[in-house]
Amino acid sequence: MTRNSLAAMPTTRRSRFVGAAPEEVWRLVSDPDHLPRWWPRVLRVESVAGERWTKVLGTEKGKPVRADEHVVDSAPPARPMWTQDLEESPFERMFREVTTEVVLEPEAGGTRVTLALHQRLRGINRLGGFLLRRASGRVLDEALDGLERAYGT
């Protein structure tokens, strides 16, 4: 996956200051075992093997949903990126691609964290792109809230 291919995809971005050094934030955001600490609705992470893992997400109805993911790019200590394995998943009918990107930039007294969700919808779902961006924005805001809680900022 290249930056050019991501540029053509609908993207939602959010950015916020976190009061921790980029290296410290990197250790949290680049380790899938830490996702339950900061990423919304992640109950736990299973089957971490190298650059692959499974997130177990909690739904509003209390039912767990599994999402397999893998690293597609990593540039320590500034930019981890992973994508969801959609084939044969509950998300396959809605999405062609879902990629998460984290960009860490040093800023006085901490780090500017930018989260981006690159999502390409499938079929008729493409008509709901504006609703998806709004929902994705809420997810990214919640993730940034989680990072702030993790660092007490």
Secondary structure, 3 states (H helix, E strand, C coil): CCHHHHHCCCEEEEEEEECCCHHHHHHHHCCHHHHHHHCCCEEEEEEEECCEEEEEEECCCCCEEEEEEEEEEEECCCEEEEEECCCCCCCCCCEEEEEEEEEEEEECCEEEEEEEEEEEECHHHHHHHHHHHHHHHHHHHHHHHHHHHHHCC
